[in-house]
């Protein structure tokens, strides 16, 4: 898992694709929110956002 993350950061740095960083961070935050909300009582409200 960490190797993929390190390789991705290395690719971004070498190719100077710095605009990808906010996209990746946003996708990770949304994914984490969905995973954490899976078993909670607020899940119906979070799913309604999307």
C-alpha distance matrix in Angstrom:
0.0 3.8 5.4 5.5 6.7 8.9 10.1 11.0 12.9 14.5 15.7 17.1 18.9 20.3 21.5 22.6 21.2 21.2 22.2 18.7 17.5 19.6 18.7 14.9 15.7 18.2 16.1 13.5 16.6 18.3 15.4 15.2 19.0 19.3 17.0 19.0 22.2 21.9 23.8 26.0 29.5 28.7 26.7 29.8 30.3 26.8 26.9 30.3 28.9 27.0
3.8 0.0 3.8 5.4 5.0 6.1 8.5 9.8 10.6 12.2 14.1 15.3 16.5 18.2 19.9 20.8 19.8 19.5 21.0 17.9 16.2 18.6 18.4 14.6 15.1 18.2 16.8 14.0 16.9 19.2 16.9 16.3 20.1 21.0 19.0 20.5 23.9 24.0 25.9 27.7 31.2 30.2 28.5 31.7 31.8 28.2 28.7 31.9 30.2 28.5
5.4 3.8 0.0 3.8 5.4 5.1 6.0 8.5 9.9 10.4 12.1 14.2 15.2 16.2 18.0 19.5 18.9 19.2 21.0 17.9 16.8 19.7 19.3 15.7 16.9 20.0 18.5 16.3 19.5 21.6 19.3 19.3 23.0 23.7 21.8 23.7 26.9 26.9 29.0 30.9 34.4 33.3 31.4 34.4 34.6 30.9 31.1 34.3 32.5 30.5
5.5 5.4 3.8 0.0 3.8 5.5 5.1 6.1 8.6 9.8 10.4 12.3 14.2 15.2 16.2 17.8 16.6 17.1 18.4 15.0 14.4 17.2 16.2 12.8 14.5 17.3 15.5 13.8 17.3 19.0 16.8 17.3 21.0 21.4 20.0 22.2 25.1 25.1 27.6 29.5 32.8 31.5 29.4 32.1 32.2 28.5 28.4 31.5 29.7 27.5
6.7 5.0 5.4 3.8 0.0 3.8 5.5 5.1 6.3 8.6 9.9 10.7 12.4 14.3 15.4 16.2 14.9 14.7 16.2 13.0 11.6 14.3 14.0 10.4 11.6 14.8 13.6 11.6 14.8 17.1 15.4 15.6 19.1 20.1 19.0 20.7 23.8 24.3 26.7 28.2 31.4 29.9 28.1 30.9 30.7 26.9 27.3 30.2 28.1 26.2
8.9 6.1 5.1 5.5 3.8 0.0 3.8 5.4 5.2 6.1 8.6 9.9 10.6 12.2 14.2 15.1 14.7 14.6 16.9 14.2 12.8 16.0 16.3 13.0 14.1 17.6 16.9 15.0 18.0 20.5 19.0 19.0 22.5 23.8 22.6 24.2 27.3 27.9 30.2 31.6 34.8 33.3 31.7 34.5 34.2 30.4 30.9 33.8 31.5 29.7
10.1 8.5 6.0 5.1 5.5 3.8 0.0 3.8 5.5 5.0 6.1 8.6 9.8 10.4 12.0 13.8 13.4 14.3 16.4 13.6 13.2 16.7 16.3 13.4 15.4 18.5 17.4 16.2 19.6 21.6 20.1 20.7 24.2 25.0 24.0 26.1 28.9 29.3 31.9 33.4 36.6 35.0 33.1 35.7 35.5 31.7 31.8 34.5 32.3 30.1
11.0 9.8 8.5 6.1 5.1 5.4 3.8 0.0 3.8 5.4 5.1 6.2 8.6 9.9 10.6 11.8 10.6 11.3 13.0 9.9 9.8 13.2 12.6 9.9 12.2 15.2 14.2 13.4 16.8 18.7 17.5 18.6 21.8 22.7 22.2 24.2 26.8 27.4 30.2 31.6 34.6 32.7 30.7 33.1 32.7 28.9 29.0 31.5 29.1 27.0
12.9 10.6 9.9 8.6 6.3 5.2 5.5 3.8 0.0 3.8 5.4 5.1 6.2 8.6 10.0 10.2 9.7 9.5 11.9 9.7 8.5 12.2 12.8 10.4 11.8 15.2 15.1 14.2 17.0 19.4 18.8 19.3 22.4 23.9 23.5 25.0 27.8 28.8 31.4 32.4 35.4 33.3 31.8 34.3 33.5 29.7 30.2 32.6 30.0 28.2
14.5 12.2 10.4 9.8 8.6 6.1 5.0 5.4 3.8 0.0 3.8 5.5 5.1 6.1 8.5 9.7 10.3 11.0 14.0 12.1 11.7 15.5 16.0 13.8 15.5 18.8 18.6 17.8 20.7 23.1 22.3 22.9 26.1 27.4 26.9 28.6 31.3 32.2 34.8 36.0 39.0 37.0 35.4 37.9 37.2 33.4 33.7 36.2 33.5 31.6
15.7 14.1 12.1 10.4 9.9 8.6 6.1 5.1 5.4 3.8 0.0 3.8 5.4 5.2 5.9 8.0 8.1 9.9 12.3 10.4 11.1 14.9 14.7 13.0 15.5 18.3 17.8 17.7 20.8 22.6 22.0 23.2 26.2 27.1 27.0 29.0 31.5 32.2 35.1 36.3 39.2 37.1 35.2 37.4 36.7 32.9 32.9 35.2 32.6 30.4
17.1 15.3 14.2 12.3 10.7 9.9 8.6 6.2 5.1 5.5 3.8 0.0 3.8 5.6 5.4 5.6 5.0 6.1 8.8 7.3 7.9 11.7 12.0 10.9 13.1 15.9 16.0 16.2 19.0 20.9 20.8 22.0 24.7 25.9 26.2 28.0 30.3 31.3 34.3 35.2 37.8 35.5 33.8 35.9 34.9 31.1 31.4 33.4 30.5 28.5
18.9 16.5 15.2 14.2 12.4 10.6 9.8 8.6 6.2 5.1 5.4 3.8 0.0 3.8 5.7 5.1 6.8 7.2 10.7 10.3 10.1 13.8 14.9 13.9 15.4 18.5 19.1 18.9 21.4 23.7 23.7 24.5 27.2 28.8 28.9 30.4 32.9 34.1 36.9 37.7 40.4 38.0 36.5 38.8 37.6 33.9 34.4 36.4 33.4 31.7
20.3 18.2 16.2 15.2 14.3 12.2 10.4 9.9 8.6 6.1 5.2 5.6 3.8 0.0 3.8 5.5 8.0 9.8 13.0 12.5 13.2 16.9 17.5 16.6 18.6 21.4 21.6 21.7 24.4 26.5 26.3 27.3 30.1 31.4 31.5 33.2 35.7 36.7 39.6 40.6 43.3 41.0 39.3 41.5 40.5 36.7 37.0 39.0 36.1 34.1
21.5 19.9 18.0 16.2 15.4 14.2 12.0 10.6 10.0 8.5 5.9 5.4 5.7 3.8 0.0 3.8 5.5 8.5 10.9 10.7 12.4 15.8 15.9 15.6 18.1 20.4 20.5 21.2 24.0 25.6 25.6 27.1 29.6 30.7 31.1 33.1 35.2 36.2 39.3 40.3 42.8 40.3 38.5 40.4 39.3 35.6 35.7 37.4 34.5 32.3
22.6 20.8 19.5 17.8 16.2 15.1 13.8 11.8 10.2 9.7 8.0 5.6 5.1 5.5 3.8 0.0 3.8 5.6 8.5 9.4 10.7 13.7 14.5 14.8 16.7 19.0 19.8 20.6 22.8 24.6 25.2 26.5 28.7 30.2 30.9 32.5 34.5 35.9 39.0 39.6 41.9 39.3 37.7 39.5 38.2 34.5 34.9 36.4 33.3 31.4
21.2 19.8 18.9 16.6 14.9 14.7 13.4 10.6 9.7 10.3 8.1 5.0 6.8 8.0 5.5 3.8 0.0 3.8 5.5 5.9 8.0 10.8 11.1 11.7 14.0 15.8 16.5 17.7 19.9 21.4 22.0 23.7 25.7 27.0 27.9 29.7 31.5 32.8 36.0 36.6 38.9 36.1 34.5 36.1 34.8 31.2 31.4 32.9 29.8 27.8
21.2 19.5 19.2 17.1 14.7 14.6 14.3 11.3 9.5 11.0 9.9 6.1 7.2 9.8 8.5 5.6 3.8 0.0 3.8 5.3 5.7 8.3 9.8 10.5 11.8 13.9 15.3 16.2 18.0 19.8 20.9 22.1 24.0 25.7 26.7 28.1 29.9 31.5 34.6 34.9 37.1 34.2 32.9 34.7 33.1 29.5 30.1 31.5 28.2 26.7
22.2 21.0 21.0 18.4 16.2 16.9 16.4 13.0 11.9 14.0 12.3 8.8 10.7 13.0 10.9 8.5 5.5 3.8 0.0 3.8 5.5 6.4 7.3 9.3 10.9 11.9 13.4 15.2 16.6 17.9 19.3 21.0 22.4 23.9 25.4 26.9 28.3 29.9 33.2 33.3 35.2 32.2 30.8 32.3 30.6 27.1 27.6 28.7 25.3 23.7
18.7 17.9 17.9 15.0 13.0 14.2 13.6 9.9 9.7 12.1 10.4 7.3 10.3 12.5 10.7 9.4 5.9 5.3 3.8 0.0 3.8 5.7 5.2 6.2 8.6 10.0 10.7 12.3 14.3 15.6 16.4 18.2 20.0 21.3 22.4 24.2 25.8 27.2 30.4 30.9 33.1 30.3 28.6 30.2 28.9 25.3 25.5 27.1 24.0 22.0
17.5 16.2 16.8 14.4 11.6 12.8 13.2 9.8 8.5 11.7 11.1 7.9 10.1 13.2 12.4 10.7 8.0 5.7 5.5 3.8 0.0 3.8 5.4 5.2 6.1 8.6 10.0 10.6 12.3 14.3 15.3 16.4 18.3 20.1 21.0 22.3 24.2 25.9 28.9 29.2 31.4 28.7 27.4 29.3 27.9 24.2 25.0 26.7 23.5 22.0
19.6 18.6 19.7 17.2 14.3 16.0 16.7 13.2 12.2 15.5 14.9 11.7 13.8 16.9 15.8 13.7 10.8 8.3 6.4 5.7 3.8 0.0 3.8 5.5 5.1 6.0 8.5 9.8 10.4 12.2 14.0 15.1 16.3 18.3 19.8 20.9 22.3 24.3 27.3 27.2 29.1 26.2 25.0 26.7 25.0 21.4 22.4 23.7 20.3 19.2
18.7 18.4 19.3 16.2 14.0 16.3 16.3 12.6 12.8 16.0 14.7 12.0 14.9 17.5 15.9 14.5 11.1 9.8 7.3 5.2 5.4 3.8 0.0 3.8 5.5 5.2 6.2 8.6 10.0 10.7 12.2 14.2 15.4 16.7 18.3 20.0 21.2 22.7 26.0 26.3 28.2 25.3 23.7 25.2 23.7 20.1 20.4 21.9 18.8 17.0
14.9 14.6 15.7 12.8 10.4 13.0 13.4 9.9 10.4 13.8 13.0 10.9 13.9 16.6 15.6 14.8 11.7 10.5 9.3 6.2 5.2 5.5 3.8 0.0 3.8 5.5 5.2 6.1 8.6 10.0 10.5 12.1 14.2 15.4 16.3 18.1 19.9 21.2 24.4 25.0 27.3 24.7 23.0 25.0 24.0 20.2 20.5 22.6 19.8 18.0
15.7 15.1 16.9 14.5 11.6 14.1 15.4 12.2 11.8 15.5 15.5 13.1 15.4 18.6 18.1 16.7 14.0 11.8 10.9 8.6 6.1 5.1 5.5 3.8 0.0 3.8 5.5 5.1 6.2 8.7 9.8 10.4 12.2 14.3 15.2 16.3 18.1 20.0 22.9 23.1 25.3 22.7 21.5 23.7 22.3 18.6 19.7 21.7 18.7 17.6
18.2 18.2 20.0 17.3 14.8 17.6 18.5 15.2 15.2 18.8 18.3 15.9 18.5 21.4 20.4 19.0 15.8 13.9 11.9 10.0 8.6 6.0 5.2 5.5 3.8 0.0 3.8 5.4 5.1 6.2 8.5 9.8 10.6 12.4 14.2 15.3 16.4 18.4 21.6 21.5 23.3 20.4 19.1 20.9 19.3 15.7 16.6 18.3 15.2 14.0
16.1 16.8 18.5 15.5 13.6 16.9 17.4 14.2 15.1 18.6 17.8 16.0 19.1 21.6 20.5 19.8 16.5 15.3 13.4 10.7 10.0 8.5 6.2 5.2 5.5 3.8 0.0 3.8 5.5 5.2 6.0 8.5 9.8 10.6 12.2 14.2 15.3 16.6 20.0 20.5 22.6 20.0 18.1 19.9 19.0 15.2 15.4 17.6 15.0 13.1
13.5 14.0 16.3 13.8 11.6 15.0 16.2 13.4 14.2 17.8 17.7 16.2 18.9 21.7 21.2 20.6 17.7 16.2 15.2 12.3 10.6 9.8 8.6 6.1 5.1 5.4 3.8 0.0 3.8 5.5 5.1 6.0 8.5 9.9 10.4 12.0 14.0 15.4 18.4 19.0 21.6 19.4 17.7 20.1 19.4 15.6 16.3 18.9 16.6 15.2
16.6 16.9 19.5 17.3 14.8 18.0 19.6 16.8 17.0 20.7 20.8 19.0 21.4 24.4 24.0 22.8 19.9 18.0 16.6 14.3 12.3 10.4 10.0 8.6 6.2 5.1 5.5 3.8 0.0 3.8 5.4 5.1 6.1 8.6 9.9 10.4 12.0 14.2 17.0 16.9 19.2 16.6 15.5 18.0 16.7 13.0 14.4 16.8 14.3 13.6
18.3 19.2 21.6 19.0 17.1 20.5 21.6 18.7 19.4 23.1 22.6 20.9 23.7 26.5 25.6 24.6 21.4 19.8 17.9 15.6 14.3 12.2 10.7 10.0 8.7 6.2 5.2 5.5 3.8 0.0 3.8 5.4 5.1 6.2 8.7 9.9 10.5 12.3 15.6 15.6 17.6 14.8 13.1 15.1 14.1 10.3 11.1 13.5 11.1 10.0
15.4 16.9 19.3 16.8 15.4 19.0 20.1 17.5 18.8 22.3 22.0 20.8 23.7 26.3 25.6 25.2 22.0 20.9 19.3 16.4 15.3 14.0 12.2 10.5 9.8 8.5 6.0 5.1 5.4 3.8 0.0 3.8 5.4 5.2 6.2 8.6 9.9 10.7 14.1 15.0 17.5 15.5 13.2 15.6 15.5 11.8 11.9 15.0 13.4 11.8
15.2 16.3 19.3 17.3 15.6 19.0 20.7 18.6 19.3 22.9 23.2 22.0 24.5 27.3 27.1 26.5 23.7 22.1 21.0 18.2 16.4 15.1 14.2 12.1 10.4 9.8 8.5 6.0 5.1 5.4 3.8 0.0 3.8 5.4 5.1 6.1 8.4 10.0 12.6 13.2 16.1 14.3 12.7 15.8 15.5 12.0 13.1 16.2 14.8 14.0
19.0 20.1 23.0 21.0 19.1 22.5 24.2 21.8 22.4 26.1 26.2 24.7 27.2 30.1 29.6 28.7 25.7 24.0 22.4 20.0 18.3 16.3 15.4 14.2 12.2 10.6 9.8 8.5 6.1 5.1 5.4 3.8 0.0 3.8 5.5 5.2 6.0 8.6 11.2 10.9 13.2 10.9 9.7 12.6 11.9 8.4 10.1 13.0 11.6 11.6
19.3 21.0 23.7 21.4 20.1 23.8 25.0 22.7 23.9 27.4 27.1 25.9 28.8 31.4 30.7 30.2 27.0 25.7 23.9 21.3 20.1 18.3 16.7 15.4 14.3 12.4 10.6 9.9 8.6 6.2 5.2 5.4 3.8 0.0 3.8 5.5 5.1 6.1 9.6 10.2 12.5 10.6 8.1 10.8 11.1 7.7 8.0 11.5 10.9 10.1
17.0 19.0 21.8 20.0 19.0 22.6 24.0 22.2 23.5 26.9 27.0 26.2 28.9 31.5 31.1 30.9 27.9 26.7 25.4 22.4 21.0 19.8 18.3 16.3 15.2 14.2 12.2 10.4 9.9 8.7 6.2 5.1 5.5 3.8 0.0 3.8 5.5 5.3 8.2 9.8 13.0 12.1 9.7 13.0 13.9 10.9 11.2 14.9 14.7 13.8
19.0 20.5 23.7 22.2 20.7 24.2 26.1 24.2 25.0 28.6 29.0 28.0 30.4 33.2 33.1 32.5 29.7 28.1 26.9 24.2 22.3 20.9 20.0 18.1 16.3 15.3 14.2 12.0 10.4 9.9 8.6 6.1 5.2 5.5 3.8 0.0 3.8 5.5 7.0 7.5 10.7 10.0 8.8 12.5 13.0 10.4 11.9 15.2 15.0 15.1
22.2 23.9 26.9 25.1 23.8 27.3 28.9 26.8 27.8 31.3 31.5 30.3 32.9 35.7 35.2 34.5 31.5 29.9 28.3 25.8 24.2 22.3 21.2 19.9 18.1 16.4 15.3 14.0 12.0 10.5 9.9 8.4 6.0 5.1 5.5 3.8 0.0 3.8 5.6 5.2 7.8 6.6 5.0 8.8 9.4 7.3 8.8 12.0 12.3 12.9
21.9 24.0 26.9 25.1 24.3 27.9 29.3 27.4 28.8 32.2 32.2 31.3 34.1 36.7 36.2 35.9 32.8 31.5 29.9 27.2 25.9 24.3 22.7 21.2 20.0 18.4 16.6 15.4 14.2 12.3 10.7 10.0 8.6 6.1 5.3 5.5 3.8 0.0 3.8 5.9 8.6 8.7 6.0 9.2 11.2 9.5 9.5 13.0 14.1 13.9
23.8 25.9 29.0 27.6 26.7 30.2 31.9 30.2 31.4 34.8 35.1 34.3 36.9 39.6 39.3 39.0 36.0 34.6 33.2 30.4 28.9 27.3 26.0 24.4 22.9 21.6 20.0 18.4 17.0 15.6 14.1 12.6 11.2 9.6 8.2 7.0 5.6 3.8 0.0 3.8 6.9 8.6 7.1 10.3 12.5 11.7 12.2 15.3 16.7 17.1
26.0 27.7 30.9 29.5 28.2 31.6 33.4 31.6 32.4 36.0 36.3 35.2 37.7 40.6 40.3 39.6 36.6 34.9 33.3 30.9 29.2 27.2 26.3 25.0 23.1 21.5 20.5 19.0 16.9 15.6 15.0 13.2 10.9 10.2 9.8 7.5 5.2 5.9 3.8 0.0 3.8 5.5 5.7 9.0 10.3 10.1 11.6 14.2 15.4 16.6
29.5 31.2 34.4 32.8 31.4 34.8 36.6 34.6 35.4 39.0 39.2 37.8 40.4 43.3 42.8 41.9 38.9 37.1 35.2 33.1 31.4 29.1 28.2 27.3 25.3 23.3 22.6 21.6 19.2 17.6 17.5 16.1 13.2 12.5 13.0 10.7 7.8 8.6 6.9 3.8 0.0 3.8 5.5 7.4 8.7 9.9 11.5 13.1 14.9 16.6
28.7 30.2 33.3 31.5 29.9 33.3 35.0 32.7 33.3 37.0 37.1 35.5 38.0 41.0 40.3 39.3 36.1 34.2 32.2 30.3 28.7 26.2 25.3 24.7 22.7 20.4 20.0 19.4 16.6 14.8 15.5 14.3 10.9 10.6 12.1 10.0 6.6 8.7 8.6 5.5 3.8 0.0 3.8 5.6 5.5 6.4 8.8 10.2 11.4 13.5
26.7 28.5 31.4 29.4 28.1 31.7 33.1 30.7 31.8 35.4 35.2 33.8 36.5 39.3 38.5 37.7 34.5 32.9 30.8 28.6 27.4 25.0 23.7 23.0 21.5 19.1 18.1 17.7 15.5 13.1 13.2 12.7 9.7 8.1 9.7 8.8 5.0 6.0 7.1 5.7 5.5 3.8 0.0 3.8 5.4 5.2 6.1 8.5 10.2 11.3
29.8 31.7 34.4 32.1 30.9 34.5 35.7 33.1 34.3 37.9 37.4 35.9 38.8 41.5 40.4 39.5 36.1 34.7 32.3 30.2 29.3 26.7 25.2 25.0 23.7 20.9 19.9 20.1 18.0 15.1 15.6 15.8 12.6 10.8 13.0 12.5 8.8 9.2 10.3 9.0 7.4 5.6 3.8 0.0 3.8 5.6 5.2 6.2 9.0 10.4
30.3 31.8 34.6 32.2 30.7 34.2 35.5 32.7 33.5 37.2 36.7 34.9 37.6 40.5 39.3 38.2 34.8 33.1 30.6 28.9 27.9 25.0 23.7 24.0 22.3 19.3 19.0 19.4 16.7 14.1 15.5 15.5 11.9 11.1 13.9 13.0 9.4 11.2 12.5 10.3 8.7 5.5 5.4 3.8 0.0 3.8 5.5 5.1 6.8 9.4
26.8 28.2 30.9 28.5 26.9 30.4 31.7 28.9 29.7 33.4 32.9 31.1 33.9 36.7 35.6 34.5 31.2 29.5 27.1 25.3 24.2 21.4 20.1 20.2 18.6 15.7 15.2 15.6 13.0 10.3 11.8 12.0 8.4 7.7 10.9 10.4 7.3 9.5 11.7 10.1 9.9 6.4 5.2 5.6 3.8 0.0 3.8 5.3 5.3 7.2
26.9 28.7 31.1 28.4 27.3 30.9 31.8 29.0 30.2 33.7 32.9 31.4 34.4 37.0 35.7 34.9 31.4 30.1 27.6 25.5 25.0 22.4 20.4 20.5 19.7 16.6 15.4 16.3 14.4 11.1 11.9 13.1 10.1 8.0 11.2 11.9 8.8 9.5 12.2 11.6 11.5 8.8 6.1 5.2 5.5 3.8 0.0 3.8 5.3 5.5
30.3 31.9 34.3 31.5 30.2 33.8 34.5 31.5 32.6 36.2 35.2 33.4 36.4 39.0 37.4 36.4 32.9 31.5 28.7 27.1 26.7 23.7 21.9 22.6 21.7 18.3 17.6 18.9 16.8 13.5 15.0 16.2 13.0 11.5 14.9 15.2 12.0 13.0 15.3 14.2 13.1 10.2 8.5 6.2 5.1 5.3 3.8 0.0 3.8 5.4
28.9 30.2 32.5 29.7 28.1 31.5 32.3 29.1 30.0 33.5 32.6 30.5 33.4 36.1 34.5 33.3 29.8 28.2 25.3 24.0 23.5 20.3 18.8 19.8 18.7 15.2 15.0 16.6 14.3 11.1 13.4 14.8 11.6 10.9 14.7 15.0 12.3 14.1 16.7 15.4 14.9 11.4 10.2 9.0 6.8 5.3 5.3 3.8 0.0 3.8
27.0 28.5 30.5 27.5 26.2 29.7 30.1 27.0 28.2 31.6 30.4 28.5 31.7 34.1 32.3 31.4 27.8 26.7 23.7 22.0 22.0 19.2 17.0 18.0 17.6 14.0 13.1 15.2 13.6 10.0 11.8 14.0 11.6 10.1 13.8 15.1 12.9 13.9 17.1 16.6 16.6 13.5 11.3 10.4 9.4 7.2 5.5 5.4 3.8 0.0
